[in-house]
């Protein structure tokens, strides 16, 4: 049995006694100072209360000293708490001695001494709270100015998520706040230092802190993932780095632990996306292709010529120069195809519905590198149109309703392109072929029309009563 730790763990219980007694004595002293002698008739009551507080403080200090041998707390913070606690007891002893030996001293001077002790008690208690709850416990949910600069640039609500470096902007401040107090050049517990990026890959007594690509073999991740009550858990209990940061560390290590790594939407789990939004205000929800690609703006002259040619053409946003283009005429020709070719690098949505677009005209279109949605419905297009559509590397959805496309062309289109959704109502694809294609391409959405459940014919209340 470890008597030192057993007795030391009574420190949180004992430490409240001197605080309570001394604050009670301080209240008595205020009452005496402001003339409430009917309540406090003698300074001896104040001295007695302070003395009991001093004795309780000595007991609390002894138990705290025993608890310090547990190695559960950062050494530098522990030393600050310990030294300030001893100073508080010494000043408290001097104050009691002064009040006993110099009874004729002015009440104001005695009150000033007591006020100093109260301030010291508050400061000592705050440092003790930091040891068990972490330095941000009091201000964690307060205004940003009180929380300090732990989050660095993440405090700026205007930060671009794509510019956030996982290690530099998130993990490094967390390690500095939670780990470096015990793992630095002067106090490298377990042979581990965490002051710099390079330190993460140096062997320590229990293994490498970080093994790039393998969180389970990374001692740092293993220790911070242990239950708080585990003797090997790090940081010390009550000072956890938090579930979100644990998951960020795991993701960063799994992705290679590069110092310049950033979050990528297609590599982050849904859970981590939600955690980053909640705790850091960083949204890495998967974005459609057209929001990620950059295109140069077009001249006003080209846009004007396009619009005069019967097209509606608009940019997707103030800073997104990809185009949503729709032809408004009922018959498209070679001139209109040439106009589209001039702006093909900017088109992402294209609607050429019901304009007598033929296979030959479609083949005359230049490749559209950023095309994501195409509406080619109500045109005399055949299976030959599939060849052009398969050249569009980022095409996600295409509307082929009321065209002449057949099952063979559709199957080839689904198998050799990245199209995820296709509309084929009123085409040459039969219901049986649609069913077969849907089974073969379960990851694709084939939309051939709408079906409704048959609803029984409604009957009046009178008819129902007659049947009964």
SULMO-V146422 format. One record per residue. N is the residue number from 0. RES is the residue in one letter. SS is DSSP state (H for helix, E for strand, - for the rest). PSI is psi as a letter, one per 40 degrees, with the letter a starting at -180 (none if undefined). D_FIRST is the distance of its C-alpha to the first C-alpha in Angstrom with 2 decimals. Layout:
n: <N	N>
res: <RES	RES>
ss: <SS	SS>
psi: <PSI	PSI>
d_first: <D_FIRST	D_FIRST>
//
This chain:
n: <0	1	2	3	4	5	6	7	8	9	10	11	12	13	14	15	16	17	18	19	20	21	22	23	24	25	26	27	28	29	30	31	32	33	34	35	36	37	38	39	40	41	42	43	44	45	46	47	48	49	50	51	52	53	54	55	56	57	58	59	60	61	62	63	64	65	66	67	68	69	70	71	72	73	74	75	76	77	78	79	80	81	82	83	84	85	86	87	88	89	90	91	92	93	94	95	96	97	98	99	100	101	102	103	104	105	106	107	108	109	110	111	112	113	114	115	116	117	118	119	120	121	122	123	124	125	126	127	128	129	130	131	132	133	134	135	136	137	138	139	140	141	142	143	144	145	146	147	148	149	150	151	152	153	154	155	156	157	158	159	160	161	162	163	164	165	166	167	168	169	170	171	172	173	174	175	176	177	178	179	180	181	182	183	184	185	186	187	188	189	190	191	192	193	194	195	196	197	198	199	200	201	202	203	204	205	206	207	208	209	210	211	212	213	214	215	216	217	218	219	220	221	222	223	224	225	226	227	228	229	230	231	232	233	234	235	236	237	238	239	240	241	242	243	244	245	246	247	248	249	250	251	252	253	254	255	256	257	258	259	260	261	262	263	264	265	266	267	268	269	270	271	272	273	274	275	276	277	278	279	280	281	282	283	284	285	286	287	288	289	290	291	292	293	294	295	296	297	298	299	300	301	302	303	304	305	306	307	308	309	310	311	312	313	314	315	316	317	318	319	320	321	322	323	324	325	326	327	328	329	330	331	332	333	334	335	336	337	338	339	340	341	342	343	344	345	346	347	348	349	350	351	352	353	354	355	356	357	358	359	360	361	362	363	364	365	366	367	368	369	370	371	372	373	374	375	376	377	378	379	380	381	382	383	384	385	386	387	388	389	390	391	392	393	394	395	396	397	398	399	400	401	402	403	404	405	406	407	408	409	410	411	412	413	414	415	416	417	418	419	420	421	422	423	424	425	426	427	428	429	430	431	432	433	434	435	436	437	438	439	440	441	442	443	444	445	446	447	448	449	450	451	452	453	454	455	456	457	458	459	460	461	462	463	464	465	466	467>
res: <X	X	X	X	X	X	X	X	X	X	X	X	X	X	X	X	X	X	X	X	X	X	X	X	X	X	X	X	X	X	X	X	X	X	X	X	X	X	X	X	X	X	X	X	X	X	X	X	X	X	X	X	X	X	X	X	X	X	X	X	X	X	X	X	X	X	X	X	X	X	X	X	X	X	X	X	X	X	X	X	X	X	X	X	X	X	X	X	X	X	X	X	X	X	X	X	X	X	X	X	X	X	X	X	X	X	X	X	X	X	X	X	X	X	X	X	X	X	X	X	X	X	X	X	X	X	X	X	X	X	X	X	X	X	X	X	X	X	X	X	X	X	X	X	X	X	X	X	X	X	X	X	X	X	X	X	X	X	X	X	X	X	X	X	X	X	X	X	X	X	X	X	X	X	X	X	X	X	X	X	X	X	X	X	X	X	X	X	X	X	X	X	X	X	X	X	X	X	X	X	X	X	X	X	X	X	X	X	X	X	X	X	X	X	X	X	X	X	X	X	X	X	X	X	X	X	X	X	X	X	X	X	X	X	X	X	X	X	X	X	X	X	X	X	X	X	X	X	X	X	X	X	X	X	X	X	X	X	X	X	X	X	X	X	X	X	X	X	X	X	X	X	X	X	X	X	X	X	X	X	X	X	X	X	X	X	X	X	X	X	X	X	X	X	X	X	X	X	X	X	X	X	X	X	X	X	X	X	X	X	X	X	X	X	X	X	X	X	X	X	X	X	X	X	X	X	X	X	X	X	X	X	X	X	X	X	X	X	X	X	X	X	X	X	X	X	X	X	X	X	X	X	X	X	X	X	X	X	X	X	X	X	X	X	X	X	X	X	X	X	X	X	X	X	X	X	X	X	X	X	X	X	X	X	X	X	X	X	X	X	X	X	X	X	X	X	X	X	X	X	X	X	X	X	X	X	X	X	X	X	X	X	X	X	X	X	X	X	X	X	X	X	X	X	X	X	X	X	X	X	X	X	X	X	X	X	X	X	X	X	X	X	X	X	X	X	X	X	X	X	X	X	X	X	X	X	X	X	X	X	X	X	X	X	X	X	X	X>
ss: <-	-	H	H	H	H	H	H	-	-	H	H	H	H	H	H	H	H	H	H	H	H	H	H	H	H	H	H	H	H	H	H	H	-	-	-	-	-	-	-	-	-	H	H	H	H	H	H	H	H	H	H	H	H	H	H	H	H	H	H	H	H	H	H	H	H	H	H	H	H	-	-	-	-	H	H	H	H	H	H	H	H	H	H	H	H	H	H	H	H	H	H	H	H	H	H	H	H	H	H	H	-	-	-	-	-	H	H	H	H	H	H	H	H	H	H	H	H	H	H	H	H	H	H	H	H	H	H	H	H	H	H	H	-	-	-	-	-	-	-	-	-	-	H	H	H	H	-	-	-	-	H	H	H	H	-	-	-	-	-	H	H	H	-	E	H	H	H	H	H	H	H	H	H	H	H	H	H	-	-	-	-	E	-	-	-	-	E	H	H	H	-	-	-	-	-	-	H	H	H	H	-	E	E	-	-	E	E	-	-	-	-	-	-	H	H	H	-	H	H	H	H	H	H	H	-	-	-	-	-	-	-	-	-	-	-	-	-	-	-	-	-	H	H	H	H	H	H	H	H	H	H	H	H	-	-	-	-	-	-	-	E	-	-	H	H	H	-	-	H	H	H	H	H	H	H	H	H	H	H	-	-	-	-	-	-	-	-	H	H	H	H	-	-	-	-	-	-	-	H	H	H	H	H	H	H	H	H	-	-	E	E	E	E	E	-	-	-	-	-	-	-	E	E	E	E	E	-	-	-	-	-	-	H	H	H	H	H	H	H	H	H	-	H	H	H	E	E	E	E	E	-	-	-	-	-	-	-	H	H	H	H	H	-	-	-	-	-	-	-	-	-	E	E	E	-	-	-	-	-	-	-	-	-	H	H	H	H	H	H	-	-	-	-	-	-	E	E	E	-	-	-	-	-	-	-	H	H	H	H	H	H	H	H	H	-	-	-	-	-	E	E	E	-	-	-	-	-	-	-	H	H	H	H	H	H	H	H	H	H	-	-	-	-	E	E	E	-	-	-	-	-	-	-	-	-	-	-	-	-	H	H	H	H	H	H	H	->
psi: <h	g	d	d	d	d	d	d	e	e	d	d	d	d	d	d	d	d	d	d	d	d	d	d	d	d	d	d	d	d	d	d	d	f	e	g	e	d	d	h	e	i	e	d	d	d	d	d	d	d	d	d	d	d	d	d	d	d	d	d	d	d	d	d	d	d	d	e	e	e	f	e	i	h	d	d	d	d	d	d	d	d	d	d	d	d	d	d	d	d	d	d	d	d	d	d	d	d	d	d	d	g	d	e	i	i	d	d	d	d	d	d	d	d	d	d	d	d	d	d	d	d	d	d	d	d	d	d	d	d	d	d	e	i	e	e	d	d	e	d	e	a	i	d	d	d	e	a	f	d	e	b	e	e	d	h	e	e	h	h	d	e	e	h	h	d	d	d	d	d	d	d	d	d	d	d	d	d	d	d	d	e	g	a	d	d	g	g	h	e	e	h	i	f	d	i	d	d	d	e	e	i	h	a	d	e	i	h	d	h	h	h	e	g	d	d	e	h	d	d	d	d	d	e	e	i	i	d	e	h	d	e	i	i	i	i	i	e	f	i	e	i	d	d	d	d	d	d	d	d	d	d	d	d	e	e	f	h	d	e	i	i	h	h	d	e	e	h	i	d	d	d	d	d	d	d	d	d	d	e	f	h	h	f	i	h	i	i	d	e	e	d	i	h	i	i	i	i	i	d	d	d	d	d	d	d	d	d	e	e	i	h	h	i	i	d	i	d	e	h	f	i	i	h	h	h	h	e	i	e	h	i	a	d	d	d	d	d	d	d	d	d	e	d	e	e	h	d	h	h	h	f	h	f	f	f	h	i	d	d	d	d	d	e	h	i	h	g	d	e	h	d	h	h	h	f	i	f	i	f	i	a	e	d	d	d	d	d	d	e	e	g	d	e	h	d	h	h	h	f	i	f	a	f	i	i	d	d	d	d	d	d	d	d	d	e	i	e	h	d	h	h	h	f	h	f	a	e	h	i	d	d	d	d	d	d	d	d	d	d	g	d	e	i	h	h	h	e	a	i	i	i	i	h	h	i	h	i	i	i	d	d	d	d	d	d	d	none>
d_first: <0.00	3.82	5.98	8.98	9.01	8.16	11.01	12.96	13.58	15.60	18.05	20.39	20.77	21.39	23.63	26.34	26.92	28.59	30.54	31.86	32.75	34.45	36.44	37.49	38.66	40.48	42.31	43.30	44.65	46.69	48.15	49.12	50.59	52.80	54.14	52.20	52.11	52.55	48.98	47.48	49.55	47.60	45.56	43.29	41.67	40.96	39.53	37.30	35.99	35.37	33.58	31.16	30.62	29.99	27.34	25.60	25.95	24.28	21.23	21.27	21.74	18.77	16.42	18.32	17.90	14.09	14.52	16.99	14.55	13.68	17.10	18.07	21.20	24.48	24.56	28.07	27.64	24.35	26.23	29.10	27.01	25.24	28.59	30.45	27.89	28.27	32.04	32.11	30.45	32.89	35.88	34.79	34.65	38.09	39.50	38.47	39.82	42.99	43.61	43.24	45.33	47.97	48.76	52.23	51.09	52.32	50.28	50.69	48.98	46.05	45.76	45.83	42.84	40.92	41.91	40.50	37.11	37.21	37.98	35.09	32.69	34.08	33.79	30.17	29.31	31.24	29.35	26.03	27.48	28.54	25.01	23.89	27.26	29.19	32.15	34.65	33.04	35.55	38.59	37.90	40.59	42.78	45.99	46.02	46.74	43.34	41.42	42.56	43.67	40.71	42.93	45.66	48.91	47.51	48.01	51.70	52.91	55.85	53.82	55.18	52.49	54.13	53.44	49.66	47.74	44.45	42.50	44.30	44.71	41.61	38.79	39.14	38.88	35.80	34.07	35.19	33.78	30.43	29.54	31.47	29.48	26.68	28.98	31.94	33.70	31.65	28.16	28.22	24.60	24.34	27.87	29.19	31.98	33.56	36.29	39.23	40.51	40.54	36.87	36.10	37.50	35.95	33.31	29.75	26.68	26.12	29.81	32.71	32.13	35.40	37.38	40.72	41.74	38.40	35.75	33.46	33.30	32.86	29.30	29.97	31.09	28.29	25.55	27.32	27.98	24.40	23.13	21.77	18.32	18.06	15.91	19.15	21.46	23.76	24.78	21.73	21.46	24.38	26.49	27.74	31.07	32.35	33.62	37.12	36.17	33.96	37.07	39.28	37.14	37.21	40.98	41.58	39.74	41.48	44.83	44.40	42.49	45.72	45.63	48.89	48.07	49.22	48.71	51.38	52.19	52.85	49.47	47.20	45.80	46.95	43.43	43.10	46.59	45.64	42.45	44.48	47.08	44.59	42.36	44.75	48.18	49.12	51.24	51.37	52.90	55.29	58.64	62.00	63.73	66.33	63.73	62.25	65.48	67.51	71.31	73.89	76.09	79.68	82.78	84.38	87.54	85.99	84.31	87.63	89.49	86.98	87.32	91.10	90.99	89.74	85.99	83.38	80.80	77.83	74.79	71.44	70.22	70.90	69.07	69.35	72.73	72.63	75.46	75.96	79.53	81.82	85.47	87.61	90.85	92.11	93.14	91.31	93.24	93.03	93.09	90.03	88.20	88.94	87.59	84.31	84.17	84.37	81.14	79.37	76.48	75.59	75.92	72.85	74.36	77.85	80.03	83.35	84.02	87.51	89.33	90.98	88.57	89.50	87.72	89.92	89.08	85.37	85.63	87.37	84.26	82.25	78.61	76.52	73.23	71.27	72.78	70.16	72.34	75.93	78.30	81.28	82.26	85.87	87.26	89.21	86.36	86.05	83.49	84.50	82.61	79.30	79.83	79.86	76.83	74.78	75.43	73.58	70.07	68.33	70.33	68.03	70.52	74.23	76.69	79.37	80.67	84.42	84.83	86.13	82.89	82.38	79.43	79.74	79.54	76.74	74.67	75.20	74.28	71.01	70.04	70.99	69.95	66.95	68.66	66.26	68.75	72.45	75.03	77.81	79.65	83.34	83.20	84.33	80.89	81.14	78.58	77.79	77.32	75.06	72.92	72.74	71.90	69.18	67.52	67.89	66.63	63.94	62.41	65.75	67.20	70.79	72.51	75.86	76.51	75.34	75.21	75.14	74.24	77.30	77.34	79.29	82.52	82.14	84.07	85.29	84.18	87.75	87.67	84.35	85.75	88.88	86.87	84.93>
//
